């Protein structure tokens, strides 16, 4: 490998770290080389697991999310999820009737709900329903359907039909991926379908997601970012993403 190529590779990785992603055409212009040369560079760097190629650009990691069990997810980003849950709890009002989707951030949020009395909760999460059932002052409605074992929650048309009969003040939604262009995603197509029904039944949609979810994509698309009202996340979110979300009219709470 020549010195020039080694320097170029180093600078590509530096620009990727700085910008979060970089396109083939942009790199070709910067280094005054052909797109073919840049593609060869990216292919080599990808083979060394230094980046990931996707649709004519380079990304720091693979953006596609693989399914993990709720038990595995509970062990990661625990402090961030706790702060997010606390911030989410501060949005609650005594008269709220809310929908809770599924996921570890939502499960953590259930502990905050226990501190609020006089609310009604519709939930897809089996764990959340059990936690909230311990509080006699909270009415809990467990959505029906097929149990998705990896998330300990229900999915399917039964829950979707039930939601059609309710209008709730807020939806607290957990996701597997947030992409600025593609929107919100999860690893399950059926869960995504249920989440869509939840959004239709809620006056306000609040996403609870740690910063690792940004720039990621799951198999099932839930909706575009224009359909949500607020995102509560941690300080790991980069400034570029913050600016874009605010320009899109999404309320952003960083903890």
Backbone as CSV, one residue per row, in Angstrom:
resi,resn,N_x,N_y,N_z,CA_x,CA_y,CA_z,C_x,C_y,C_z
1,UNK,0.853,-1.205,0.000,0.000,0.000,0.000,0.880,1.243,0.000
2,UNK,0.641,2.170,-0.890,1.441,3.388,-0.965,1.072,4.307,0.185
3,UNK,1.965,5.284,0.458,1.731,6.235,1.537,0.480,7.065,1.270
4,UNK,0.275,7.464,0.007,-0.883,8.276,-0.349,-2.193,7.558,-0.034
5,UNK,-2.243,6.277,-0.361,-3.447,5.497,-0.080,-3.674,5.371,1.426
6,UNK,-2.589,5.139,2.177,-2.696,5.014,3.627,-3.202,6.303,4.252
7,UNK,-2.707,7.437,3.761,-3.150,8.735,4.262,-4.622,8.965,3.922
8,UNK,-5.007,8.608,2.702,-6.393,8.784,2.285,-7.339,7.964,3.154
9,UNK,-6.947,6.732,3.433,-7.776,5.873,4.277,-7.924,6.467,5.673
10,UNK,-6.835,7.013,6.194,-6.889,7.628,7.518,-7.834,8.814,7.516
11,UNK,-7.757,9.626,6.462,-8.617,10.807,6.370,-10.087,10.439,6.151
12,UNK,-10.332,9.356,5.430,-11.710,8.881,5.243,-12.318,8.528,6.592
13,UNK,-11.559,7.799,7.415,-12.053,7.399,8.727,-12.251,8.611,9.639
14,UNK,-11.376,9.617,9.504,-11.518,10.831,10.302,-12.790,11.589,9.929
15,UNK,-13.061,11.681,8.616,-14.256,12.373,8.153,-15.519,11.617,8.551
16,UNK,-15.431,10.300,8.543,-16.568,9.473,8.951,-16.874,9.691,10.430
17,UNK,-15.835,9.765,11.233,-16.009,10.004,12.674,-16.581,11.386,12.922
18,UNK,-16.161,12.353,12.119,-16.596,13.735,12.289,-18.041,13.958,11.857
19,UNK,-18.425,13.335,10.741,-19.733,13.610,10.134,-20.798,12.540,10.382
20,UNK,-20.390,11.363,10.822,-21.357,10.286,11.046,-21.619,9.439,9.822
21,UNK,-21.473,10.017,8.626,-21.568,9.295,7.366,-20.914,10.152,6.299
22,UNK,-20.509,9.520,5.205,-19.878,10.259,4.109,-20.133,9.521,2.806
23,UNK,-20.460,10.257,1.752,-20.825,9.631,0.479,-19.618,9.399,-0.410
24,UNK,-19.775,8.459,-1.339,-18.712,8.150,-2.299,-18.393,9.383,-3.145
25,UNK,-19.419,10.068,-3.629,-19.204,11.242,-4.480,-18.490,12.352,-3.729
26,UNK,-18.833,12.526,-2.469,-18.192,13.552,-1.654,-16.708,13.247,-1.472
27,UNK,-16.393,11.996,-1.189,-14.999,11.598,-0.999,-14.202,11.713,-2.293
28,UNK,-14.835,11.364,-3.405,-14.167,11.466,-4.701,-13.782,12.912,-4.996
29,UNK,-14.657,13.845,-4.659,-14.379,15.269,-4.866,-13.267,15.760,-3.937
30,UNK,-13.323,15.325,-2.697,-12.339,15.778,-1.711,-10.927,15.337,-2.091
31,UNK,-10.791,14.073,-2.523,-9.463,13.528,-2.808,-9.083,13.599,-4.290
32,UNK,-10.021,14.131,-5.086,-9.767,14.283,-6.522,-9.388,12.949,-7.182
33,UNK,-10.163,11.919,-6.856,-9.976,10.592,-7.456,-11.337,10.126,-7.980
34,UNK,-11.352,9.010,-8.680,-12.605,8.504,-9.239,-13.460,7.829,-8.172
35,UNK,-14.758,7.715,-8.463,-15.677,7.022,-7.562,-15.283,5.554,-7.429
36,UNK,-14.747,4.983,-8.514,-14.303,3.586,-8.473,-13.195,3.417,-7.435
37,UNK,-12.260,4.366,-7.399,-11.163,4.307,-6.425,-11.694,4.377,-4.997
38,UNK,-12.644,5.282,-4.775,-13.211,5.420,-3.431,-13.957,4.154,-3.028
39,UNK,-14.698,3.551,-3.955,-15.411,2.313,-3.629,-14.436,1.217,-3.229
40,UNK,-13.279,1.149,-3.910,-12.250,0.170,-3.552,-11.709,0.457,-2.158
41,UNK,-11.512,1.753,-1.860,-11.051,2.138,-0.523,-12.035,1.678,0.548
42,UNK,-13.305,1.970,0.304,-14.336,1.629,1.291,-14.494,0.126,1.452
43,UNK,-14.360,-0.588,0.354,-14.454,-2.049,0.419,-13.341,-2.622,1.275
44,UNK,-12.131,-2.082,1.106,-10.994,-2.557,1.897,-11.179,-2.213,3.376
45,UNK,-11.616,-0.987,3.644,-11.830,-0.578,5.031,-12.960,-1.376,5.683
46,UNK,-13.968,-1.722,4.897,-15.057,-2.542,5.423,-14.563,-3.950,5.752
47,UNK,-13.667,-4.486,4.923,-13.125,-5.825,5.174,-12.335,-5.881,6.476
48,UNK,-11.871,-4.716,6.923,-11.135,-4.619,8.187,-12.068,-4.205,9.329
49,UNK,-13.379,-4.207,9.035,-14.435,-3.840,9.991,-14.240,-2.431,10.565
50,UNK,-13.714,-1.528,9.732,-13.500,-0.151,10.161,-14.674,0.756,9.773
51,UNK,-15.548,0.271,8.882,-16.738,1.006,8.480,-17.726,0.041,7.833
52,UNK,-18.879,0.565,7.438,-19.911,-0.237,6.782,-20.406,0.515,5.565
53,UNK,-20.464,-0.163,4.417,-20.933,0.468,3.181,-22.438,0.265,3.011
54,UNK,-23.128,1.353,2.598,-24.573,1.260,2.390,-25.027,2.343,1.433
55,UNK,-25.581,1.936,0.279,-26.203,2.860,-0.678,-25.307,4.040,-1.044
56,UNK,-24.095,3.752,-1.490,-23.215,4.799,-1.976,-22.594,5.676,-0.913
57,UNK,-22.591,5.203,0.322,-21.965,5.983,1.386,-21.344,5.048,2.419
58,UNK,-20.541,5.636,3.280,-19.903,4.872,4.353,-20.507,5.275,5.688
59,UNK,-20.715,4.295,6.567,-21.256,4.508,7.903,-20.297,3.904,8.919
60,UNK,-20.268,4.412,10.137,-19.342,3.861,11.133,-19.661,2.432,11.567
61,UNK,-20.942,2.075,11.544,-21.356,0.723,11.937,-22.505,0.267,11.053
62,UNK,-22.795,-1.003,11.115,-23.940,-1.551,10.387,-25.225,-0.950,10.957
63,UNK,-26.023,-0.241,10.130,-27.230,0.409,10.644,-28.404,-0.537,10.858
64,UNK,-28.295,-1.759,10.390,-29.430,-2.678,10.451,-29.437,-3.445,11.772
65,UNK,-30.561,-3.358,12.442,-30.690,-3.917,13.779,-31.101,-5.384,13.715
66,UNK,-30.429,-6.226,14.488,-30.822,-7.626,14.600,-31.619,-7.799,15.886
67,UNK,-32.534,-8.726,15.880,-33.417,-8.914,17.032,-32.655,-9.455,18.236
68,UNK,-32.930,-8.881,19.390,-32.395,-9.350,20.660,-33.552,-9.565,21.625
69,UNK,-33.350,-10.440,22.576,-34.401,-10.677,23.561,-34.436,-9.520,24.547
70,UNK,-35.582,-9.341,25.185,-35.727,-8.268,26.153,-34.751,-8.455,27.312
71,UNK,-34.411,-9.700,27.625,-33.451,-9.971,28.706,-32.070,-9.430,28.349
72,UNK,-31.669,-9.590,27.084,-30.382,-9.052,26.638,-30.389,-7.533,26.636
73,UNK,-31.477,-6.941,26.151,-31.560,-5.482,26.042,-31.557,-4.807,27.407
74,UNK,-32.112,-5.505,28.420,-32.190,-4.917,29.753,-30.814,-4.671,30.363
75,UNK,-29.801,-5.344,29.840,-28.452,-5.242,30.403,-27.624,-4.115,29.801
76,UNK,-28.127,-3.462,28.756,-27.352,-2.423,28.078,-28.012,-1.052,28.216
77,UNK,-27.171,-0.017,28.301,-27.627,1.375,28.409,-28.606,1.558,29.573
78,UNK,-28.341,0.904,30.676,-29.282,0.923,31.802,-29.412,2.308,32.438
79,UNK,-28.297,3.012,32.623,-28.376,4.333,33.257,-29.102,5.329,32.357
80,UNK,-28.858,5.217,31.040,-29.543,6.106,30.093,-31.049,5.862,30.119
81,UNK,-31.438,4.592,30.116,-32.857,4.260,30.133,-33.536,4.734,31.412
82,UNK,-32.808,4.689,32.507,-33.371,5.148,33.775,-33.646,6.648,33.734
83,UNK,-32.707,7.416,33.178,-32.893,8.870,33.078,-34.027,9.203,32.098
84,UNK,-34.093,8.461,31.011,-35.158,8.673,30.020,-36.520,8.387,30.642
85,UNK,-36.598,7.306,31.421,-37.858,6.946,32.081,-38.297,8.023,33.061
86,UNK,-37.336,8.574,33.797,-37.645,9.637,34.751,-38.216,10.866,34.036
87,UNK,-37.580,11.250,32.921,-38.050,12.398,32.139,-39.433,12.122,31.550
88,UNK,-39.646,10.894,31.116,-40.953,10.524,30.590,-42.030,10.612,31.644
89,UNK,-41.688,10.201,32.864,-42.643,10.257,33.963,-43.083,11.671,34.282
90,UNK,-42.221,12.640,34.027,-42.545,14.039,34.314,-43.578,14.619,33.351
91,UNK,-43.844,13.915,32.252,-44.854,14.392,31.295,-46.261,13.927,31.669
92,UNK,-46.360,13.054,32.649,-47.655,12.489,33.017,-48.514,13.472,33.805
93,UNK,-49.802,13.410,33.561,-50.785,14.178,34.320,-51.815,13.212,34.885
94,UNK,-52.427,13.621,35.990,-53.335,12.726,36.713,-54.513,12.254,35.868
95,UNK,-54.906,13.041,34.880,-56.074,12.689,34.076,-55.724,11.891,32.821
96,UNK,-54.462,11.549,32.648,-54.024,10.899,31.410,-54.591,9.489,31.252
97,UNK,-54.927,9.167,30.006,-55.161,7.779,29.608,-54.103,7.507,28.550
98,UNK,-53.200,6.586,28.806,-52.015,6.434,27.965,-51.881,5.031,27.385
99,UNK,-51.110,4.964,26.302,-50.774,3.680,25.680,-49.289,3.438,25.876
100,UNK,-48.942,2.234,26.279,-47.541,1.840,26.382,-47.273,0.730,25.381
101,UNK,-46.284,0.939,24.548,-45.899,-0.098,23.591,-45.052,-1.136,24.319
102,UNK,-43.958,-1.568,23.723,-43.116,-2.572,24.367,-41.660,-2.139,24.298
103,UNK,-40.786,-2.887,24.941,-39.360,-2.572,24.937,-38.854,-2.254,26.324
104,UNK,-37.540,-2.292,26.474,-36.938,-2.112,27.799,-37.088,-0.681,28.319
105,UNK,-37.054,0.315,27.426,-37.242,1.700,27.873,-38.661,1.900,28.397
106,UNK,-39.625,1.278,27.736,-41.020,1.362,28.172,-41.208,0.616,29.493
107,UNK,-40.558,-0.531,29.620,-40.655,-1.294,30.870,-40.091,-0.491,32.040
108,UNK,-38.979,0.198,31.791,-38.385,1.034,32.831,-39.314,2.193,33.182
109,UNK,-39.960,2.717,32.162,-40.901,3.824,32.348,-42.070,3.428,33.244
110,UNK,-42.455,2.165,33.201,-43.575,1.687,34.020,-43.335,1.938,35.506
111,UNK,-42.078,1.904,35.918,-41.768,2.168,37.319,-42.058,3.619,37.687
112,UNK,-41.945,4.518,36.699,-42.264,5.918,36.946,-43.783,6.120,37.018
113,UNK,-44.507,5.381,36.194,-45.965,5.501,36.172,-46.566,5.125,37.528
114,UNK,-45.919,4.201,38.213,-46.423,3.748,39.499,-46.543,4.888,40.507
115,UNK,-45.794,5.963,40.252,-45.824,7.097,41.169,-47.007,8.033,40.884
116,UNK,-47.689,7.814,39.759,-48.814,8.666,39.365,-50.129,7.927,39.583
117,UNK,-51.079,8.599,40.153,-52.366,7.965,40.437,-53.454,8.484,39.508
118,UNK,-54.500,7.680,39.364,-55.673,8.118,38.635,-55.519,8.134,37.138
119,UNK,-54.678,7.281,36.588,-54.535,7.213,35.139,-54.941,5.822,34.644
120,UNK,-55.227,5.762,33.354,-55.563,4.493,32.702,-54.453,4.154,31.708
121,UNK,-54.060,2.898,31.707,-52.951,2.467,30.847,-53.384,1.298,29.980
122,UNK,-53.252,1.469,28.658,-53.385,0.358,27.724,-51.972,-0.075,27.352
123,UNK,-51.658,-1.348,27.455,-50.292,-1.763,27.186,-50.204,-3.078,26.411
124,UNK,-49.176,-3.145,25.569,-48.892,-4.378,24.847,-47.897,-5.236,25.608
125,UNK,-47.223,-4.633,26.569,-46.156,-5.310,27.301,-46.691,-6.108,28.483
126,UNK,-46.381,-7.385,28.529,-46.812,-8.225,29.640,-46.123,-7.806,30.935
127,UNK,-44.839,-7.472,30.836,-44.083,-7.059,32.022,-44.631,-5.760,32.598
128,UNK,-44.940,-4.832,31.723,-45.481,-3.551,32.161,-46.827,-3.743,32.865
129,UNK,-47.670,-4.584,32.297,-48.979,-4.835,32.902,-48.828,-5.408,34.313
130,UNK,-47.884,-6.296,34.497,-47.662,-6.899,35.820,-47.157,-5.869,36.819
131,UNK,-46.232,-5.020,36.388,-45.695,-3.977,37.278,-46.792,-3.016,37.705
132,UNK,-47.599,-2.563,36.747,-48.619,-1.567,37.047,-49.808,-2.148,37.806
133,UNK,-50.031,-3.444,37.671,-51.164,-4.061,38.367,-50.988,-4.039,39.883
134,UNK,-49.768,-3.754,40.347,-49.511,-3.681,41.786,-50.048,-2.390,42.393
135,UNK,-50.361,-1.413,41.532,-50.887,-0.142,42.033,-52.407,-0.127,41.884
136,UNK,-53.148,-0.132,42.991,-54.622,-0.183,42.921,-55.245,1.080,42.339
137,UNK,-54.467,2.165,42.225,-54.994,3.442,41.733,-54.765,3.634,40.236
138,UNK,-54.210,2.637,39.572,-53.995,2.702,38.129,-54.812,1.611,37.462
139,UNK,-55.632,1.997,36.491,-56.404,1.014,35.740,-55.560,0.515,34.570
140,UNK,-55.402,-0.786,34.470,-54.554,-1.376,33.436,-55.388,-2.213,32.474
141,UNK,-55.253,-1.938,31.195,-55.912,-2.738,30.159,-54.825,-3.427,29.337
142,UNK,-54.783,-4.747,29.432,-53.793,-5.522,28.685,-54.329,-5.820,27.282
143,UNK,-53.612,-5.362,26.264,-54.012,-5.674,24.895,-53.834,-7.162,24.628
144,UNK,-54.727,-7.728,23.827,-54.636,-9.141,23.492,-53.868,-9.373,22.212
145,UNK,-53.583,-10.636,21.936,-52.888,-10.986,20.703,-51.918,-12.132,20.888
146,UNK,-51.076,-12.308,19.903,-50.045,-13.342,19.945,-48.852,-12.836,20.744
147,UNK,-48.355,-13.650,21.656,-47.227,-13.229,22.485,-45.923,-13.338,21.691
148,UNK,-45.239,-12.223,21.576,-43.908,-12.197,20.969,-42.896,-12.430,22.088
149,UNK,-42.353,-13.631,22.125,-41.555,-14.056,23.273,-40.293,-13.221,23.469
150,UNK,-39.684,-12.759,22.375,-38.429,-12.009,22.500,-38.621,-10.679,23.223
151,UNK,-39.839,-10.122,23.159,-40.090,-8.840,23.809,-41.083,-8.936,24.959
152,UNK,-41.600,-10.129,25.218,-42.613,-10.327,26.267,-43.777,-9.360,26.087
153,UNK,-44.262,-9.284,24.847,-45.376,-8.381,24.533,-46.269,-9.035,23.491
154,UNK,-47.438,-8.434,23.266,-48.373,-9.003,22.296,-48.297,-8.248,20.973
155,UNK,-48.610,-8.961,19.900,-48.671,-8.392,18.558,-49.870,-8.990,17.839
156,UNK,-50.249,-8.394,16.708,-51.297,-8.984,15.892,-52.584,-8.188,15.837
157,UNK,-53.525,-8.635,15.012,-54.759,-7.891,14.737,-55.706,-7.748,15.915
158,UNK,-55.647,-8.656,16.883,-56.549,-8.537,18.038,-56.286,-7.236,18.788
159,UNK,-55.018,-6.953,19.046,-54.656,-5.715,19.729,-54.982,-4.488,18.893
160,UNK,-54.774,-4.594,17.589,-55.062,-3.472,16.695,-56.549,-3.136,16.700
161,UNK,-57.402,-4.160,16.685,-58.851,-3.931,16.713,-59.288,-3.312,18.036
162,UNK,-58.663,-3.731,19.125,-58.990,-3.169,20.442,-58.662,-1.684,20.486
163,UNK,-57.524,-1.316,19.951,-57.087,0.078,19.967,-58.044,0.995,19.206
164,UNK,-58.710,0.446,18.204,-59.634,1.252,17.391,-60.790,1.801,18.212
165,UNK,-61.033,1.219,19.388,-62.145,1.655,20.231,-61.723,2.652,21.303
166,UNK,-60.461,3.084,21.281,-59.954,3.987,22.310,-59.306,5.226,21.701
167,UNK,-59.398,6.332,22.439,-58.613,7.526,22.143,-57.875,7.907,23.421
168,UNK,-56.559,7.932,23.350,-55.745,8.190,24.541,-54.962,9.495,24.412
169,UNK,-54.562,10.037,25.545,-53.862,11.322,25.537,-52.429,11.196,25.034
170,UNK,-51.742,10.113,25.425,-50.327,9.979,25.063,-49.983,8.520,24.744
171,UNK,-49.047,8.355,23.834,-48.447,7.055,23.541,-46.968,7.146,23.866
172,UNK,-46.473,6.196,24.653,-45.044,6.103,24.937,-44.509,4.904,24.169
173,UNK,-43.646,5.197,23.215,-43.229,4.212,22.221,-41.737,3.924,22.307
174,UNK,-41.385,2.644,22.360,-39.992,2.224,22.255,-39.729,1.727,20.846
175,UNK,-38.528,1.952,20.330,-38.204,1.560,18.957,-36.830,0.903,18.917
176,UNK,-36.555,0.226,17.790,-35.229,-0.370,17.598,-34.315,0.520,16.769
177,UNK,-34.906,1.403,15.964,-34.095,2.271,15.129,-34.780,3.591,14.833
178,UNK,-33.968,4.657,14.729,-34.463,5.977,14.321,-33.552,6.485,13.220
179,UNK,-34.081,6.582,12.014,-33.336,7.102,10.876,-33.995,8.403,10.436
180,UNK,-33.207,9.450,10.247,-33.769,10.762,9.946,-34.577,10.780,8.661
181,UNK,-34.226,9.936,7.706,-34.954,9.882,6.439,-36.035,8.804,6.434
182,UNK,-35.733,7.645,7.002,-36.636,6.497,6.931,-37.647,6.471,8.063
183,UNK,-37.306,7.082,9.194,-38.233,7.135,10.312,-37.966,6.120,11.401
184,UNK,-39.043,5.705,12.079,-38.957,4.780,13.208,-39.152,3.340,12.738
185,UNK,-38.358,2.431,13.292,-38.466,1.029,12.904,-38.335,0.108,14.110
186,UNK,-38.774,-1.137,13.891,-38.599,-2.205,14.855,-38.203,-3.457,14.091
187,UNK,-37.749,-4.477,14.803,-37.293,-5.694,14.130,-38.441,-6.616,13.741
188,UNK,-39.675,-6.285,14.137,-40.831,-7.123,13.837,-41.852,-6.359,13.002
189,UNK,-42.242,-6.936,11.863,-43.242,-6.294,11.008,-44.593,-6.213,11.711
190,UNK,-44.967,-7.256,12.454,-46.252,-7.256,13.156,-46.258,-6.251,14.312
191,UNK,-45.129,-6.109,14.977,-45.046,-5.112,16.034,-45.160,-3.708,15.451
192,UNK,-44.531,-3.491,14.283,-44.625,-2.201,13.608,-46.076,-1.873,13.273
193,UNK,-46.825,-2.874,12.826,-48.235,-2.677,12.492,-49.047,-2.283,13.721
194,UNK,-48.771,-2.933,14.849,-49.463,-2.590,16.097,-49.090,-1.186,16.542
195,UNK,-47.825,-0.822,16.406,-47.376,0.524,16.772,-48.077,1.593,15.940
196,UNK,-48.316,1.311,14.655,-49.051,2.247,13.799,-50.463,2.482,14.330
197,UNK,-51.104,1.399,14.761,-52.454,1.524,15.323,-52.428,2.332,16.615
198,UNK,-51.376,2.169,17.394,-51.230,2.933,18.630,-51.127,4.425,18.343
199,UNK,-50.347,4.776,17.320,-50.168,6.182,16.951,-51.508,6.808,16.557
200,UNK,-52.329,6.056,15.830,-53.647,6.553,15.409,-54.568,6.788,16.597
201,UNK,-54.372,6.030,17.667,-55.262,6.123,18.832,-54.781,7.107,19.888
202,UNK,-53.636,7.757,19.642,-53.072,8.676,20.632,-53.041,10.105,20.115
203,UNK,-53.301,11.044,21.020,-53.233,12.455,20.664,-51.793,12.937,20.548
204,UNK,-50.895,12.319,21.295,-49.484,12.704,21.275,-48.618,11.461,21.365
205,UNK,-47.594,11.396,20.506,-46.682,10.248,20.508,-45.318,10.673,21.030
206,UNK,-44.881,10.007,22.094,-43.591,10.297,22.725,-42.701,9.057,22.590
207,UNK,-41.548,9.213,21.966,-40.611,8.104,21.764,-39.578,8.094,22.884
208,UNK,-39.427,6.961,23.520,-38.405,6.764,24.560,-37.294,5.928,23.943
209,UNK,-36.128,6.537,23.695,-35.059,5.815,22.995,-33.690,6.345,23.391
210,UNK,-32.799,5.453,23.797,-31.435,5.903,24.081,-30.730,6.251,22.763
211,UNK,-29.648,6.996,22.849,-29.001,7.562,21.661,-28.416,6.522,20.710
212,UNK,-28.226,5.287,21.176,-27.688,4.243,20.295,-28.678,3.862,19.197
213,UNK,-29.948,4.252,19.352,-30.968,3.895,18.362,-30.921,4.782,17.113
214,UNK,-30.248,5.926,17.202,-30.190,6.840,16.062,-29.235,6.319,14.986
215,UNK,-29.665,6.476,13.721,-28.863,5.973,12.610,-29.016,4.489,12.388
216,UNK,-29.999,3.875,13.044,-30.230,2.436,12.927,-31.562,2.174,12.216
217,UNK,-31.681,0.983,11.633,-32.914,0.577,10.959,-33.270,-0.848,11.336
218,UNK,-34.563,-1.091,11.585,-35.064,-2.439,11.799,-35.862,-2.901,10.590
219,UNK,-36.342,-4.101,10.638,-37.037,-4.722,9.499,-38.379,-4.054,9.201
220,UNK,-39.120,-3.698,10.257,-40.473,-3.161,10.075,-40.528,-1.663,10.311
221,UNK,-41.018,-0.904,9.329,-41.139,0.553,9.473,-42.424,0.902,10.208
222,UNK,-42.316,1.732,11.211,-43.477,2.170,11.984,-44.088,3.422,11.359
223,UNK,-43.274,4.463,11.206,-43.766,5.720,10.648,-42.613,6.666,10.382
224,UNK,-42.903,7.764,9.715,-41.923,8.812,9.522,-41.856,9.705,10.747
225,UNK,-40.798,10.476,10.863,-40.623,11.332,12.032,-41.676,12.432,12.120
226,UNK,-42.300,12.749,10.979,-43.329,13.792,10.989,-44.569,13.361,11.766
227,UNK,-44.700,12.082,12.073,-45.875,11.587,12.781,-45.699,11.552,14.289
228,UNK,-44.514,11.889,14.773,-44.294,11.861,16.219,-44.144,13.281,16.752
229,UNK,-44.358,13.428,18.052,-44.342,14.751,18.668,-43.094,15.023,19.485
230,UNK,-42.595,14.006,20.161,-41.487,14.223,21.083,-40.586,13.002,21.148
231,UNK,-39.297,13.227,21.298,-38.331,12.160,21.541,-37.596,12.485,22.832
232,UNK,-37.553,11.520,23.731,-36.762,11.662,24.957,-35.567,10.728,24.829
233,UNK,-34.362,11.277,24.877,-33.156,10.482,24.677,-32.048,10.989,25.598
234,UNK,-30.852,10.403,25.483,-29.741,10.806,26.347,-28.758,11.698,25.598
235,UNK,-27.760,12.179,26.302,-26.828,13.169,25.771,-25.860,12.610,24.724
236,UNK,-25.972,11.329,24.419,-25.111,10.745,23.390,-25.529,11.115,21.977
237,UNK,-26.687,11.725,21.797,-27.171,12.133,20.480,-26.275,13.258,19.940
238,UNK,-25.880,13.165,18.672,-24.967,14.166,18.113,-25.701,15.459,17.749
239,UNK,-24.942,16.543,17.637,-25.522,17.864,17.397,-26.235,17.954,16.047
240,UNK,-25.690,17.290,15.037,-26.305,17.329,13.710,-27.700,16.723,13.742
241,UNK,-27.837,15.601,14.430,-29.138,14.945,14.550,-30.101,15.815,15.354
242,UNK,-29.599,16.409,16.436,-30.433,17.310,17.239,-31.000,18.434,16.373
243,UNK,-30.140,19.065,15.605,-30.550,20.199,14.772,-31.602,19.779,13.751
244,UNK,-31.378,18.624,13.113,-32.316,18.145,12.097,-33.681,17.863,12.702
245,UNK,-33.716,17.230,13.862,-34.988,16.913,14.517,-35.756,18.178,14.886
246,UNK,-35.047,19.154,15.410,-35.695,20.410,15.788,-36.238,21.136,14.564
247,UNK,-35.496,21.087,13.457,-35.959,21.711,12.214,-37.202,21.015,11.673
248,UNK,-37.349,19.715,11.987,-38.508,18.950,11.561,-39.721,19.170,12.467
249,UNK,-39.525,19.918,13.530,-40.627,20.206,14.445,-40.823,19.175,15.530
250,UNK,-39.840,18.309,15.732,-39.915,17.298,16.794,-39.396,17.892,18.103
251,UNK,-40.197,17.813,19.143,-39.743,18.262,20.455,-38.693,17.276,20.964
252,UNK,-37.551,17.795,21.415,-36.448,16.926,21.805,-36.088,17.178,23.261
253,UNK,-36.130,16.131,24.068,-35.739,16.208,25.472,-34.496,15.359,25.675
254,UNK,-33.405,15.982,26.119,-32.132,15.276,26.294,-31.809,15.196,27.775
255,UNK,-31.537,14.002,28.255,-31.276,13.804,29.690,-29.858,13.295,29.917
